[in-house]
Every structure is written in C-alpha cells, then in structure tokens.
C-alpha cells in the first residue's frame, strides 16, 4: 500500500480491501479512485472499463489504459518484493509494475471509492519530459503478454507519444506567440519611455526660457511698471 502526503484514504480502506483479499483468496486488490486536477474530478476505472474488464479480462484492458494507481491497490509484501518498482523509469513506475505483476497473480476488485489523488502543479505525473523518457523505456521492455495485448500496449504508447508531441508543438507555438507579445510590449514600453524623456526635455527647455525671460531687464522693467500702475489706480 502506498500513499503520497497530499492524497487521502478512506479510513476503512485497508480493512475493506484486506477483507476482499481474504474472501477472494487473491494476491492483490484495487479499488475505485478519484483524481482531482484543478477543478476537474476523474473517476477510475470508469463503468465502461469495468464492463470491458468483465468481458475481456483485466490484463487485456490494462494494456489499453492504466486505471490502477499506487493509491488504489494493496498487494502481498512477498509478491511486491519479488517484482519491485523499476527505478529506471522517471514516470509510470506503477503502470510498469502492474503490467509485470498482474499476469502472474490473482487480483480482486473493490467496487468502492476508497482513495483520492490530488495532482499538484509540480507533481512528477505532470512532467512531460519524464513521460517521454518513460514510454521509450517501456516500449523497449519485454513484458510477459500475449501478442495481441502487447500490440495494444504499443498502440497506447504510440498514442501517448503522439499526444505528447502535439502538446509540445502547441506549447512551443504558444511560447513563440508569448515571446512575440513580450517583444511587442517591450517595444511599446521603450517608445513610451522615449516619449516621457522627450516631454521632460521640452518641459526643462520651457522652464529655462521662462526663467530667462523673468530674469531679463525688460521683464523687470515691465513688472515694475505694472506695480506702479496698480498703485496709481488705487489712489
């Protein structure tokens, strides 16, 4: 059983899943999971996936998409110690473990939401660079799967890679657009700065001209005449 510090378990999760393992004499059990990302909540496995699992089997559907998480499963210690997580994978360690583990053991399912996963902005599960590296490693791995299931897994890896490439291209386009906007803003800011400097120079020139006039002899004479005129009018 695994849990990150920012994820939550139902208080009876372990009790309920352990009981299900005993009742089904299984080696591993997984439950339903809610994934919280921004304002969106994703529930896995979906009802459609559950129907397909009942029709085609767990391994077959797992090769099409991963709907089990480290937060949603519990497994016997002796089995986990035999397979372990692949530390060479920068992402998808849980998916890789399930693909290696599940074909060899009995798995039961608890049809209850017993865990909540919260994806943070700095989460490893959001790193596209790590994802790209991980799917490359997984594609080269030899899994103990039927040819059909292996083809399904490879198709999913190709699909992830295509989605990732499209996302990276879109990100690059948006980045270039953002850079263009920044350059435009910088240019406008530079022009505004030049205009402010020009206005400041013109203001200083006007002030200099004003003080030059005020301090001139003609101005002093006129100012004196103005004051004399006012006194005459008063009298």
Steps between C-alpha positions, in 0.01 A plus 500: 500500500630844406381856560645844427483771764242703306268205420232352726363158594161398627547417870393139434689453172753247626240308699258474206760403240675252728165335569438477125839333451416240764153434360626461141830336594671756279854638510410858420194723516426838343214742558342797328693827509414868460767716335474873582669729247426874521118515495456159334434163662573181306372166627685178414433237395199625306182294470590433137841368602341276762267355236797435271696337783211261560487419128866487403694457823707735715834460318348567158339825613805605701703492178260753350511745792616515860214533748687380811711728714739456790230664715230251398668160543634281776713193435670231703848602611660177377373562146605864489848408621527260207411753229583842650472838328735578212706792628630570148158633404461875566120458473238222464673279759164376626372417151816309418471306828140399430586382147774276641313392811133443416541228230651273769267555797134498598347847528174602665308827469324709764223696331523797735672841493755461778774744392541852362802615304583872472721606210717798582661739252848370589395135505724243327189379318489836318855483361485449123877455471488211747196355325679501164798317648278251685298391197824449306629264769167315524478450124837324500407273793403134465173447684350155550193581290320340211579639158159670483539662840853611420373663180232680703764623743724624218204673336429678826865605530491635143180688582655652812806599298288662228294689759819608672653617170185696415498656844869595480447652152204700631703609800786611275258695278345669804847573635605662173177699502563604859855604414364705211251668734776571752719651227208716387436616857869574550503702179194697611653555842823624340301741282307628802827552687641700209184716489520567874866597466412732209217663701738544793759671277236730348375590849855584611553714189176689565597557863842627394341742253254615766768571761711670235213732417413563866859589581542730199517884533197549278290272720615676817416840346155384390434339837599825677276704268212258570538545878518886463187491283311308764597752767385793282162336440450443874568869574 
